[in-house]
Amino acid sequence: SNIDCNVSVGSIFSVYRRRSSADKPCTVDDILRPGTDVIVAGYCMYGAATELVITFGTGVQRFALDPALGEFLFVADVKMPKDGGKKIFSCNEGNSLQWDAPILTFVEACKDQGYSARYVGSMVSDVHRTLLYGGIFLYPADKKSVKGKLRVLYEGFPMALITEQAGGSSSTGMYKGKLGR
């Protein structure tokens, strides 16, 4: 595991506005909602430093834990480079034998266009690098996991909102001939 070898890992979260009355127990409808209903999303990354990255729906802010104070201090607003930034692609090529042809073609095109491969294997670490330096992160479905492996509710939705609020794009891929979001 990534924890066993001291690779940075993280916790991802999102917040929805409650629909049900506050004086009653919450319902399934409070939880099982589309990602477009998320009002706050963030992650905390634990490694050489502990960072908190969060959006309240207007921009993205980055904080670092100061262990001496025991508090998170503001580092910067996070904005992905408008030109796409560094030519980096991040995916687990170890699964490439299980990918559909269009994904293989896309990854090969990245290589042909001079993109460098960088993959930590910790979604928080890989997306964090992509937010700071630009590039592309993908975790495609494959023949073993035909619906993909990312959990949409607590990985896909929050990371998509953070990425979009930092000026990037996010997608679930092609579905019935249309780019999903």
N, C-alpha and C positions, 0 to 999 in steps of 0.2 A: 504494500500500500504506500501511498505518498507520505503518510504520516511516519511510517517506519523508517523512511530514509530522509526525513527532515525537509521534504519539499513543501513549499507554501501551499496551504489549503485554505478554505474559507467557508463561511456561512452566508447563504443567500436568503433574502427575505422580501416580502412584499406586503402591502397593507391595502385592504379594501375598506370602503365606507360601509358600515353595517346597514343592512336593509331592514331587518326586523326591529321591533321595538326593544329598547334597552332594558325594559323591565321584565323581559321574557328571555328564555334560553335562545341562543342563536340557532339558526336553521341551516340546512344544507344549502339553501338558496343564498345564504350569506357568504358561503365559501366557494361553491362551484360556479364561478363566474368567468366571463371572458377577460383576457388580459387588458383589454381597453378600459376595464373598470378599475384597474390598479391606480391608487392615488399616491403611493410612496413605494419606492423600491430601493434596495441597497444590498451591499455585501460587506462583510468584514473579512479581511485576508490576514492570516496568521503565518508569519515566517520570520525573516530577519528583522522585520518591523511589523507592527500590527497597524493595518490601515482600515478605515471605514470610508466607503464610497456610497453616496446616497443622492437620490433625486426626490424632490417633492413635486415633480411634474414640470418644473421650469429650470432647466440646467442641471448640472451634476457637480457636487462638491466632494472634495477629497480631504480627509482628516487623517492624521497620524497619532498614534497613542504615545504620549510622553510618559514613560514608566516612572519617572521621578515625581511627576505631578499626579499620575493616575487619571489623566484626562486626555481626551482627544483634542488636538490642536489643528486648526484649519491650515491646509497646505496650499490648495489652489482649486480654482474652477477647472473642471475637466472638459476639454473640447477636442474632439478628434480633428486631426489635420484636414483642412478642406480639400487638399489635393490627394487625399487617401493615405498620406504619410509614407512610412517605409514600406517597401515591397516585401511583406511578410505574409505567409499563409500558415495557419495553425490548424492542423487536423491530425488524427491518428492514422497515419498511412499504413500502420500494421493491419488495419482492417480493409485495405484497398482491394484485396481479392474478393471481398464480399460486396463491394459497392456496385451500384448500377453504372452502366456505361456513361451517362452524362456527367456523373460526378468524377469518374476517372478522367474523362476528357477535360473537364474544368481544371482539375488539379494539375494535369500535364500542361495545360495552357498557362497556368500560373508559373510553372517551372520554366517553360519556354520564354516567358516574358520577364524572366530574371527575378522572380520572387524567391525568397529564402524560406525554408521550412523551419519553424520553431514550434515545438509542442512539448509542454510540460506534462500534460495529462491531468491537470487540475483545472477544471473549467474556470474557476475564479482567477487563477494565475494567468491562464491564457487570455481570457477576456480583458483582464486588467492591463496586460501588455498591449493588447490591440487598442484599447481606449487611449493609452498614453502615446503610443507610437504610430498607430494606424495599421492598416493591413486587413486581413480577412480571417475570421474564425469560423470554422464549420465543423459540425458533428452530424454527418448525414446518416440517415437510415441505411441499413444494409440487408443482405440476405438473412443474417442471423436475427436482426432486430428490425423487422420490416416497418415498424411504426417509429423507429428511432429509439434512442436510449435516454435522451434528456427528458426530464419530467417537466411538462409544460407549466404546471401550476406554480412550482417553487424553484424552477431553474429558468425555463424559457421566458415566461412572462416578465419576471423582474429584470433579467439581463437584457431583454429586448427593450424595455422602457429606459433603462440606464443608457444603453447604446444609442437609442434614438435621441434622448435628451442631451447626449454629448455630441450630437451632430452626425452620427452614423446611421446605418440602416440595419434592419433585421427582417428576417423572413423565415417562414416555415418551409420554403421551397415551392416547387410547382405542384399544384393540385387541380386536376381537371382543366389543365391548360392555362391556369392563371397563377401568378406569383402570390403565394399565401402570406398572410401577415397575422 
